[in-house]
Amino acid sequence: MKPAITVLGTGRMGSALVHALLKAGHHTTVWNRTVEKTTPLVAAGATVARSVRAAVEASEIIIVNVTDYPATTALLRGDIAPALRGKLIVELTSGTPHSAREAGTWAVEHGVTYLDGAIMATPDFIGTEHGTILVSGARQAFDEGKDMFQALGGNVQHVGEDLGLANALDSALLALMWGALFGALQSMAVCRAENIDFSELARQWTATAPVVEGLVSDLIKRTAAGRLAADSETLSSISPHYSAFQHLVELMEVRKIDRTVVDGYDAIFRRAIAAGHLHDDFAALSQFTGKAG
């Protein structure tokens, strides 16, 4: 028999989680601060709890997907805590590694099993084979929840026992994503200034994306191996990158395009070059993006 599950928080993501659980045959109880948002879920077969305590008492597994960790703390600590003893909390609210570890410490002190997860997908991917969720915490608890996790996505992964790992990976992957998105904003600003149609940018991006993906993969691999000096397998050293970068800076200066993002890049380039790495592999820049100061 499949375990009953409670989902706290039924925004777009929380609702997607509920629909996936219902589709997989789990009896699912939901709670949301604004009860009207649960109406479509009731139509789909969910049970609405009128209070957090009632929601917690209804199931042995509690999935939390609210605004942030302080919101989770406000909901589940205090008077509600005794009702959680012996249950499993799966925190899928976006947060930080240290917050996840602190929550895990609290859980142990209150007899609660705790897993922390990071959803690496938009709501439309939840419940599909490509739905990716990273989960950290006790492997045994993850394995015992296998049916539930499979319902949420075909690519739910246990990434380690350290409760902070899922959120740490989330931040690392988001840094990659935002690098691409802010880069796209910069490229569109250049296109707008130079009267280049965005459809042409999109076409050329499709053609060059595999090259960029290859560069990123090579950068990660070389940095992990500590191969920072240029060698026979270097795809590109810092020197040609910085030369081309100066052309971008000059164009932006002439066209009065905001340089906030590229000035950050420039600072990293300059620190590396000043330290004598101009002709090293691009991976040498990794030495200048770690701990500040």
SULZI-V731093 format. One record per pair of residues at least 12 apart in sequence whose ideal C-beta (glycine too) atoms are under 10 Angstrom apart, sorted by the first residue. I is the first residue (numbers start at 1). J is the second residue. Records with the same first field share a line. If there is no record, write none. Layout:
BEGIN
I=J / J
END
This chain:
BEGIN
1=25 / 27
2=21 / 24 / 25 / 26 / 27 / 147 / 148 / 151
3=26 / 27 / 59 / 60 / 61 / 88 / 144 / 145 / 147 / 148
4=21 / 26 / 27 / 28 / 29 / 47 / 58 / 59 / 60 / 61
5=17 / 18 / 21 / 22 / 24 / 26 / 27 / 28 / 29 / 30 / 58 / 59 / 60 / 61 / 62 / 63 / 88 / 90 / 145 / 148 / 151
6=18 / 21 / 27 / 28 / 29 / 30 / 31 / 46 / 47 / 49 / 52 / 54 / 55 / 56 / 57 / 58 / 59 / 60 / 61 / 62 / 63 / 64 / 87 / 89
7=21 / 26 / 28 / 29 / 30 / 31 / 32 / 38 / 41 / 46 / 49 / 55 / 59 / 61 / 62 / 63 / 64 / 65 / 90 / 92
8=29 / 30 / 31 / 32 / 33 / 49 / 52 / 55 / 56 / 62 / 63 / 64 / 65 / 66 / 71 / 72 / 75 / 76 / 89 / 91 / 92 / 93
9=30 / 31 / 32 / 33 / 37 / 63 / 64 / 65 / 66 / 67 / 71 / 72 / 75 / 92 / 93
10=30 / 31 / 32 / 33 / 34 / 35 / 37 / 38 / 39 / 40 / 41 / 46 / 48 / 65 / 66
11=32 / 34 / 37 / 65 / 66 / 67 / 123
12=37 / 65 / 122 / 123 / 124 / 126
13=65 / 92 / 93 / 94 / 119 / 121 / 122 / 123 / 126
14=30 / 31 / 32 / 37 / 38 / 41 / 63 / 64 / 65 / 66 / 92 / 93 / 123 / 126
15=30 / 32 / 37 / 38 / 40 / 41 / 44 / 46 / 65 / 123 / 126
16=65 / 119 / 121 / 122 / 123 / 124 / 125 / 126 / 127 / 131 / 152
17=30 / 63 / 65 / 90 / 92 / 119 / 123 / 126 / 127 / 131 / 133 / 151 / 152 / 153
18=30 / 38 / 40 / 41 / 44 / 45 / 46 / 63 / 65 / 126 / 127
19=40 / 41 / 44 / 45 / 46 / 123 / 126 / 127
20=123 / 126 / 127 / 128 / 131 / 148 / 150 / 151 / 152 / 153
21=45 / 46 / 61 / 63 / 126 / 127 / 148 / 151 / 152
22=41 / 44 / 45 / 46 / 127 / 151
23=44 / 45 / 127 / 151
24=127 / 147 / 148 / 150 / 151 / 152
25=45 / 147 / 151
26=45 / 46 / 59 / 61 / 147 / 148 / 151
27=45 / 46 / 47 / 58 / 59
28=41 / 44 / 45 / 46 / 47 / 58 / 59 / 61 / 63
29=41 / 46 / 47 / 48 / 49 / 54 / 55 / 56 / 57 / 58 / 59 / 62
30=42 / 44 / 46 / 47 / 48 / 49 / 55 / 58 / 63
31=47 / 48 / 49 / 50 / 51 / 52 / 53 / 54 / 55 / 56 / 58 / 62 / 66 / 75
32=48 / 49 / 55 / 66
33=52 / 66 / 67 / 71 / 75
35=48 / 49 / 50
47=59
51=80
52=74 / 75 / 76 / 79 / 80 / 83
53=79 / 80 / 82 / 83
54=83
55=75 / 80 / 83
56=75 / 76 / 80 / 81 / 82 / 83 / 84 / 87 / 89
57=80 / 83 / 84 / 87
59=87 / 88
60=86 / 87 / 88 / 113
61=87 / 88 / 89 / 90 / 113 / 115 / 141 / 144 / 145 / 148
62=75 / 76 / 83 / 84 / 87 / 88 / 89 / 90 / 91 / 112
63=88 / 89 / 90 / 91 / 92 / 93 / 115 / 117 / 145 / 148 / 152
64=76 / 89 / 90 / 91 / 92 / 93 / 103 / 116 / 117
65=90 / 91 / 92 / 93 / 94 / 117 / 119
66=91 / 92 / 93 / 94
67=93 / 94
68=93 / 94 / 95 / 96 / 99
69=91 / 93 / 94 / 95 / 96 / 98 / 99 / 100 / 102 / 103 / 116 / 167
70=93 / 95 / 99
71=93
72=89 / 91 / 93 / 95 / 99 / 103
73=99 / 102 / 103 / 106
76=89 / 91 / 103 / 106 / 107 / 110 / 112
77=103 / 106 / 110
81=106 / 107 / 109 / 110 / 111 / 112
82=110 / 111
84=107 / 110 / 111 / 112 / 113 / 114
85=110 / 111 / 112
86=111 / 112 / 113
87=107 / 111 / 112 / 113 / 114
88=107 / 112 / 113 / 114 / 115 / 137 / 138 / 141 / 142 / 144 / 145 / 148
89=103 / 104 / 106 / 107 / 112 / 113 / 114 / 115 / 116 / 137 / 141
90=113 / 114 / 115 / 116 / 117 / 133 / 135 / 137 / 141 / 142 / 145 / 148 / 149 / 152
91=103 / 104 / 107 / 114 / 115 / 116 / 117 / 118 / 135 / 137 / 163 / 166 / 167
92=115 / 116 / 117 / 118 / 119 / 133 / 135 / 152 / 166
93=116 / 117 / 118 / 119 / 167
94=117 / 118 / 119 / 167 / 170 / 171 / 174
95=116 / 118 / 164 / 166 / 167 / 170 / 171
96=164 / 167 / 168 / 170 / 171
97=116 / 136 / 162 / 163 / 164 / 165 / 166 / 167 / 168 / 169 / 170 / 171
98=163 / 164 / 167 / 168
99=116 / 163 / 164 / 167
100=114 / 115 / 116 / 117 / 118 / 136 / 137 / 162 / 163 / 164 / 165 / 166 / 167 / 168
101=116 / 136 / 162 / 163 / 164 / 165 / 167
102=163 / 164
103=116 / 163
104=116 / 136 / 137 / 138 / 162 / 163 / 164
105=163
107=137 / 163
113=137 / 138 / 140 / 141 / 144 / 145
114=137 / 138 / 141 / 163
115=135 / 136 / 137 / 138 / 139 / 141 / 142 / 145 / 149 / 158 / 163 / 166
116=134 / 135 / 136 / 137 / 162 / 163 / 164 / 165 / 166 / 167
117=133 / 134 / 135 / 136 / 137 / 142 / 149 / 152 / 156 / 157 / 158 / 159 / 166 / 167 / 170
118=132 / 133 / 134 / 135 / 136 / 159 / 165 / 166 / 167 / 168 / 169 / 170 / 171 / 173 / 174
119=131 / 132 / 133 / 134 / 152 / 153 / 156 / 166 / 170
120=132 / 133 / 134 / 153 / 155 / 156 / 157 / 166 / 169 / 170 / 173 / 174 / 177
121=133 / 152 / 153 / 155
125=153 / 154 / 155
126=151 / 152 / 153
127=150 / 151 / 152 / 153 / 154
128=152 / 153 / 154 / 155
129=153 / 154 / 155
130=153 / 154 / 155
131=149 / 150 / 151 / 152 / 153 / 154 / 155 / 156
132=152 / 153 / 154 / 155 / 156 / 157 / 173
133=149 / 152 / 153 / 155 / 156 / 157 / 166
134=155 / 156 / 157 / 158 / 159 / 160 / 165 / 166 / 167 / 168 / 169 / 170 / 173
135=149 / 152 / 156 / 157 / 158 / 159 / 160 / 163 / 165 / 166
136=157 / 158 / 159 / 160 / 161 / 162 / 163 / 164 / 165 / 166 / 167 / 168 / 169
137=158 / 159 / 160 / 161 / 162 / 163 / 164 / 165 / 166
138=158 / 161 / 163
139=158 / 160 / 161
140=161
141=158
142=156 / 157 / 158 / 159 / 161
143=158
145=158
146=158
157=169
175=289
176=216 / 220
179=216 / 261
180=209 / 212 / 216
182=260 / 261 / 262 / 264
183=212 / 261 / 262 / 265
184=201 / 202 / 205
185=258 / 261
186=248 / 252 / 257 / 258 / 259 / 260 / 261 / 262 / 265
187=201 / 204 / 205 / 248
188=201
189=252 / 255 / 257 / 258 / 261
190=248 / 251 / 252 / 255 / 257
191=204
192=255 / 257
193=251 / 252 / 254 / 255 / 256 / 257
194=251 / 255 / 257
211=235
214=235
215=235 / 236 / 241 / 282
218=233 / 234 / 235 / 236 / 281 / 282 / 283
219=235 / 236 / 281 / 282 / 283 / 285 / 286
220=283 / 286
221=283
222=234 / 235 / 281 / 282 / 283 / 284 / 286
223=281 / 282 / 283 / 284 / 285 / 286 / 287 / 289
224=283 / 286
225=283
226=283 / 286
227=280 / 281 / 283 / 284
228=277 / 280 / 281 / 282 / 283 / 284 / 285 / 286 / 287
229=277 / 279 / 280 / 281 / 283 / 284
230=277 / 279 / 280 / 281 / 282 / 283 / 284
231=280 / 281
233=281
234=279 / 280 / 281 / 282 / 283
235=281 / 282 / 283
236=281 / 282
237=277 / 278 / 279 / 280 / 281 / 282 / 283 / 284
238=269 / 272 / 273 / 277 / 278 / 279 / 280 / 281 / 282 / 283 / 284 / 285
239=273 / 277 / 278 / 279 / 280 / 282
240=279 / 282
241=265 / 269 / 282 / 285
242=265 / 266 / 269 / 270 / 272 / 273 / 278 / 282
245=262 / 265 / 266 / 269
246=266 / 269
248=262 / 265 / 266
249=262 / 263 / 265 / 266
265=285
267=288
268=285 / 286 / 287 / 288 / 289
269=285 / 288
270=288
271=285 / 287 / 288 / 289
272=284 / 285 / 286 / 287 / 288 / 289
273=285 / 288
274=288
275=287 / 288
END
